[in-house]
Amino acid sequence: MLTVQQQKMLTVMGTTLTVDPRPLADPMAARFAEDLQSDSLDIVGMVMDLEEAFGIRISDPELESLEGEGVTVGKVWDIIAPKLSAETSEG
């Protein structure tokens, strides 16, 4: 079962990317290039939207780690989740 924050991430992705990951059986396992037909420009736009939606900053090395084949939605969550945890513990 997805958390509220994961659902929010998928909603942002669904409005940014060509193919919405939400209807997929396992959206966290969806691969950007292969399943969601997303290229590097799509990924950059999605990251910008996620930064705005969550009030976080994704570094250039983190962004670069999202490029290439086989990168999944779950990888993005792995980058975002610790930032959300740090934000709530600081706030």
PyMOL CGO cylinders between C-alpha atoms (Angstrom):
from pymol import cmd
from pymol.cgo import CYLINDER

trace = [
    CYLINDER, 0.00, 0.00, 0.00, 1.29, 3.43, -0.93, 0.3, 1, 1, 1, 1, 1, 1,
    CYLINDER, 1.29, 3.43, -0.93, 1.76, 6.20, 1.62, 0.3, 1, 1, 1, 1, 1, 1,
    CYLINDER, 1.76, 6.20, 1.62, 0.10, 9.59, 1.23, 0.3, 1, 1, 1, 1, 1, 1,
    CYLINDER, 0.10, 9.59, 1.23, 3.47, 11.09, 0.24, 0.3, 1, 1, 1, 1, 1, 1,
    CYLINDER, 3.47, 11.09, 0.24, 4.07, 8.37, -2.38, 0.3, 1, 1, 1, 1, 1, 1,
    CYLINDER, 4.07, 8.37, -2.38, 0.60, 9.01, -3.80, 0.3, 1, 1, 1, 1, 1, 1,
    CYLINDER, 0.60, 9.01, -3.80, 1.41, 12.72, -3.96, 0.3, 1, 1, 1, 1, 1, 1,
    CYLINDER, 1.41, 12.72, -3.96, 4.65, 11.95, -5.81, 0.3, 1, 1, 1, 1, 1, 1,
    CYLINDER, 4.65, 11.95, -5.81, 2.76, 9.76, -8.31, 0.3, 1, 1, 1, 1, 1, 1,
    CYLINDER, 2.76, 9.76, -8.31, 0.17, 12.50, -8.83, 0.3, 1, 1, 1, 1, 1, 1,
    CYLINDER, 0.17, 12.50, -8.83, 2.90, 15.02, -9.65, 0.3, 1, 1, 1, 1, 1, 1,
    CYLINDER, 2.90, 15.02, -9.65, 4.49, 12.52, -12.02, 0.3, 1, 1, 1, 1, 1, 1,
    CYLINDER, 4.49, 12.52, -12.02, 1.13, 11.83, -13.63, 0.3, 1, 1, 1, 1, 1, 1,
    CYLINDER, 1.13, 11.83, -13.63, 0.69, 15.49, -14.51, 0.3, 1, 1, 1, 1, 1, 1,
    CYLINDER, 0.69, 15.49, -14.51, 4.28, 15.91, -15.73, 0.3, 1, 1, 1, 1, 1, 1,
    CYLINDER, 4.28, 15.91, -15.73, 5.06, 12.75, -17.70, 0.3, 1, 1, 1, 1, 1, 1,
    CYLINDER, 5.06, 12.75, -17.70, 3.55, 11.50, -20.95, 0.3, 1, 1, 1, 1, 1, 1,
    CYLINDER, 3.55, 11.50, -20.95, 2.44, 8.21, -19.37, 0.3, 1, 1, 1, 1, 1, 1,
    CYLINDER, 2.44, 8.21, -19.37, 0.81, 8.37, -15.93, 0.3, 1, 1, 1, 1, 1, 1,
    CYLINDER, 0.81, 8.37, -15.93, 2.30, 5.73, -13.58, 0.3, 1, 1, 1, 1, 1, 1,
    CYLINDER, 2.30, 5.73, -13.58, -0.74, 5.63, -11.25, 0.3, 1, 1, 1, 1, 1, 1,
    CYLINDER, -0.74, 5.63, -11.25, -2.85, 3.08, -13.20, 0.3, 1, 1, 1, 1, 1, 1,
    CYLINDER, -2.85, 3.08, -13.20, 0.02, 0.58, -13.43, 0.3, 1, 1, 1, 1, 1, 1,
    CYLINDER, 0.02, 0.58, -13.43, -0.17, -2.56, -11.27, 0.3, 1, 1, 1, 1, 1, 1,
    CYLINDER, -0.17, -2.56, -11.27, 3.05, -1.59, -9.44, 0.3, 1, 1, 1, 1, 1, 1,
    CYLINDER, 3.05, -1.59, -9.44, 3.71, 2.09, -10.13, 0.3, 1, 1, 1, 1, 1, 1,
    CYLINDER, 3.71, 2.09, -10.13, 6.84, 2.15, -7.93, 0.3, 1, 1, 1, 1, 1, 1,
    CYLINDER, 6.84, 2.15, -7.93, 8.46, -0.46, -10.23, 0.3, 1, 1, 1, 1, 1, 1,
    CYLINDER, 8.46, -0.46, -10.23, 7.64, 1.48, -13.41, 0.3, 1, 1, 1, 1, 1, 1,
    CYLINDER, 7.64, 1.48, -13.41, 10.74, 2.33, -15.44, 0.3, 1, 1, 1, 1, 1, 1,
    CYLINDER, 10.74, 2.33, -15.44, 10.90, 5.83, -16.86, 0.3, 1, 1, 1, 1, 1, 1,
    CYLINDER, 10.90, 5.83, -16.86, 12.32, 5.11, -20.31, 0.3, 1, 1, 1, 1, 1, 1,
    CYLINDER, 12.32, 5.11, -20.31, 10.76, 1.72, -20.89, 0.3, 1, 1, 1, 1, 1, 1,
    CYLINDER, 10.76, 1.72, -20.89, 7.33, 1.91, -19.20, 0.3, 1, 1, 1, 1, 1, 1,
    CYLINDER, 7.33, 1.91, -19.20, 6.60, 5.64, -18.99, 0.3, 1, 1, 1, 1, 1, 1,
    CYLINDER, 6.60, 5.64, -18.99, 8.20, 6.68, -22.32, 0.3, 1, 1, 1, 1, 1, 1,
    CYLINDER, 8.20, 6.68, -22.32, 10.11, 9.48, -20.59, 0.3, 1, 1, 1, 1, 1, 1,
    CYLINDER, 10.11, 9.48, -20.59, 13.39, 10.98, -21.75, 0.3, 1, 1, 1, 1, 1, 1,
    CYLINDER, 13.39, 10.98, -21.75, 15.94, 13.09, -19.88, 0.3, 1, 1, 1, 1, 1, 1,
    CYLINDER, 15.94, 13.09, -19.88, 14.01, 16.33, -20.50, 0.3, 1, 1, 1, 1, 1, 1,
    CYLINDER, 14.01, 16.33, -20.50, 10.88, 14.74, -19.04, 0.3, 1, 1, 1, 1, 1, 1,
    CYLINDER, 10.88, 14.74, -19.04, 12.88, 13.68, -15.99, 0.3, 1, 1, 1, 1, 1, 1,
    CYLINDER, 12.88, 13.68, -15.99, 14.27, 17.20, -15.45, 0.3, 1, 1, 1, 1, 1, 1,
    CYLINDER, 14.27, 17.20, -15.45, 10.77, 18.70, -15.66, 0.3, 1, 1, 1, 1, 1, 1,
    CYLINDER, 10.77, 18.70, -15.66, 9.41, 16.07, -13.29, 0.3, 1, 1, 1, 1, 1, 1,
    CYLINDER, 9.41, 16.07, -13.29, 12.20, 16.73, -10.77, 0.3, 1, 1, 1, 1, 1, 1,
    CYLINDER, 12.20, 16.73, -10.77, 11.49, 20.47, -10.87, 0.3, 1, 1, 1, 1, 1, 1,
    CYLINDER, 11.49, 20.47, -10.87, 7.79, 19.80, -10.24, 0.3, 1, 1, 1, 1, 1, 1,
    CYLINDER, 7.79, 19.80, -10.24, 8.60, 17.41, -7.38, 0.3, 1, 1, 1, 1, 1, 1,
    CYLINDER, 8.60, 17.41, -7.38, 10.94, 19.95, -5.79, 0.3, 1, 1, 1, 1, 1, 1,
    CYLINDER, 10.94, 19.95, -5.79, 8.17, 22.53, -5.88, 0.3, 1, 1, 1, 1, 1, 1,
    CYLINDER, 8.17, 22.53, -5.88, 5.45, 20.16, -4.66, 0.3, 1, 1, 1, 1, 1, 1,
    CYLINDER, 5.45, 20.16, -4.66, 7.47, 18.87, -1.71, 0.3, 1, 1, 1, 1, 1, 1,
    CYLINDER, 7.47, 18.87, -1.71, 9.56, 21.96, -0.94, 0.3, 1, 1, 1, 1, 1, 1,
    CYLINDER, 9.56, 21.96, -0.94, 12.80, 20.02, -1.33, 0.3, 1, 1, 1, 1, 1, 1,
    CYLINDER, 12.80, 20.02, -1.33, 15.98, 20.26, -3.40, 0.3, 1, 1, 1, 1, 1, 1,
    CYLINDER, 15.98, 20.26, -3.40, 17.26, 17.39, -5.53, 0.3, 1, 1, 1, 1, 1, 1,
    CYLINDER, 17.26, 17.39, -5.53, 20.97, 17.79, -6.23, 0.3, 1, 1, 1, 1, 1, 1,
    CYLINDER, 20.97, 17.79, -6.23, 22.58, 17.52, -9.65, 0.3, 1, 1, 1, 1, 1, 1,
    CYLINDER, 22.58, 17.52, -9.65, 24.26, 14.19, -8.79, 0.3, 1, 1, 1, 1, 1, 1,
    CYLINDER, 24.26, 14.19, -8.79, 20.88, 12.84, -7.63, 0.3, 1, 1, 1, 1, 1, 1,
    CYLINDER, 20.88, 12.84, -7.63, 19.28, 14.05, -10.86, 0.3, 1, 1, 1, 1, 1, 1,
    CYLINDER, 19.28, 14.05, -10.86, 22.05, 12.41, -12.91, 0.3, 1, 1, 1, 1, 1, 1,
    CYLINDER, 22.05, 12.41, -12.91, 21.40, 9.12, -11.09, 0.3, 1, 1, 1, 1, 1, 1,
    CYLINDER, 21.40, 9.12, -11.09, 17.88, 9.16, -12.59, 0.3, 1, 1, 1, 1, 1, 1,
    CYLINDER, 17.88, 9.16, -12.59, 19.13, 9.15, -16.18, 0.3, 1, 1, 1, 1, 1, 1,
    CYLINDER, 19.13, 9.15, -16.18, 19.45, 5.99, -18.25, 0.3, 1, 1, 1, 1, 1, 1,
    CYLINDER, 19.45, 5.99, -18.25, 17.53, 2.81, -18.80, 0.3, 1, 1, 1, 1, 1, 1,
    CYLINDER, 17.53, 2.81, -18.80, 16.06, 0.78, -15.98, 0.3, 1, 1, 1, 1, 1, 1,
    CYLINDER, 16.06, 0.78, -15.98, 15.59, 3.69, -13.56, 0.3, 1, 1, 1, 1, 1, 1,
    CYLINDER, 15.59, 3.69, -13.56, 12.32, 3.26, -11.67, 0.3, 1, 1, 1, 1, 1, 1,
    CYLINDER, 12.32, 3.26, -11.67, 9.80, 5.46, -9.92, 0.3, 1, 1, 1, 1, 1, 1,
    CYLINDER, 9.80, 5.46, -9.92, 10.97, 3.77, -6.72, 0.3, 1, 1, 1, 1, 1, 1,
    CYLINDER, 10.97, 3.77, -6.72, 14.45, 5.25, -7.25, 0.3, 1, 1, 1, 1, 1, 1,
    CYLINDER, 14.45, 5.25, -7.25, 12.92, 8.73, -7.18, 0.3, 1, 1, 1, 1, 1, 1,
    CYLINDER, 12.92, 8.73, -7.18, 11.15, 7.83, -3.94, 0.3, 1, 1, 1, 1, 1, 1,
    CYLINDER, 11.15, 7.83, -3.94, 14.48, 6.64, -2.50, 0.3, 1, 1, 1, 1, 1, 1,
    CYLINDER, 14.48, 6.64, -2.50, 15.86, 10.14, -3.16, 0.3, 1, 1, 1, 1, 1, 1,
    CYLINDER, 15.86, 10.14, -3.16, 12.80, 12.04, -1.91, 0.3, 1, 1, 1, 1, 1, 1,
    CYLINDER, 12.80, 12.04, -1.91, 11.91, 10.05, 1.23, 0.3, 1, 1, 1, 1, 1, 1,
    CYLINDER, 11.91, 10.05, 1.23, 14.98, 10.95, 3.34, 0.3, 1, 1, 1, 1, 1, 1,
    CYLINDER, 14.98, 10.95, 3.34, 14.49, 14.62, 2.49, 0.3, 1, 1, 1, 1, 1, 1,
    CYLINDER, 14.49, 14.62, 2.49, 10.90, 14.45, 3.74, 0.3, 1, 1, 1, 1, 1, 1,
    CYLINDER, 10.90, 14.45, 3.74, 12.01, 12.70, 6.93, 0.3, 1, 1, 1, 1, 1, 1,
    CYLINDER, 12.01, 12.70, 6.93, 14.69, 15.34, 7.54, 0.3, 1, 1, 1, 1, 1, 1,
    CYLINDER, 14.69, 15.34, 7.54, 12.15, 18.09, 6.89, 0.3, 1, 1, 1, 1, 1, 1,
    CYLINDER, 12.15, 18.09, 6.89, 9.66, 16.75, 9.43, 0.3, 1, 1, 1, 1, 1, 1,
    CYLINDER, 9.66, 16.75, 9.43, 12.32, 16.14, 12.08, 0.3, 1, 1, 1, 1, 1, 1,
    CYLINDER, 12.32, 16.14, 12.08, 13.69, 19.67, 11.62, 0.3, 1, 1, 1, 1, 1, 1,
    CYLINDER, 13.69, 19.67, 11.62, 10.25, 21.32, 11.56, 0.3, 1, 1, 1, 1, 1, 1,
]
cmd.load_cgo(trace, "trace")
